[in-house]
Amino acid sequence: MTTEQSSFAICLANEGYDDLEVWKIYRLLPDPKAAEVGCLRVIDESGEEYLYPASHFVQVTFPADVREQLLATVGKREK
């Protein structure tokens, strides 16, 4: 699964990364170059986008209505 197919991932591990919470759903941003080196571009707890090891996440897909609700919620938090 690529980040183009999935806009979200669940954090499975956060060792060494204070801006990640285990079991939290994070929004992903497409970044083919990051994927080439085994990373994902994630909007983390700081509200900024950073690269993290893909091994720390599992990418997930949701039904369209759930995805829309998640994106709306993320948009409110980022303002």
N, C-alpha and C positions, 0 to 999 in steps of 0.2 A: 504494500500500500504506500502511496506517495503522499506528500503533503498537499498536492493538488487535489487528490481524492478525499482527503480528510482534513478538516479545518481544526480538529481538536485532538488532544492526546491526554492521557491520564499519567501523572507522574508516579513512577514505581520506586524511585530511589532519589535521595537528595544529598548524599554524602558529598561534602565539600561545596555545596551550593545553598547558601542561606536564603536565597530568593525563590526557592521551590518548596512546596508542601506536598508530601507523599499523599496519594489518593485524590489529589485535586485535579480537576479538568482545566487544561490550559489551551488557549487559542494558539494555533500554529500559523505561521506565515510562509508562503511558498519561497523556497530558496534552494534551487537545484545544486548550486555549488556547495552549500552546506551538506546536502544529502550525499554528495560525492565523497565527503570526508567523514561520514557517519554521524552527522549532527542534524539537529532540528532548530529552526528559528522559532523561539517561543516568546510570548509576552508573559513575563514572570510577575512576581508579587510587587516589584518596583513599578510596574506599569510600562516598563521599557521592553524592547525586544532584544534578546541575546541568543547566542548559540549555546546549545547544551548537547551532550552526548545522546544520540537516539536511543541508546541502551537504557537510559533512565526513564523512558516513556513507552507506552503502548498507544499507537494511533487508533482512534475510534471513529466510527461514523454513526450518525443519528438520523432518525427520520426527519424529513424536511421541516415539519412543524417544531420539533425539538431544537433542531439546528437554528431556526429563526429566533426562537426564544433565547437560546444561549447567546447568539450574536447580539440581540437587543440588550441583554443583560451586560455583556462585555462592553458594549458601546456606552452604556450609562456609567459604568465604573471608570472608563477611560477619560471621561469629560472632567 
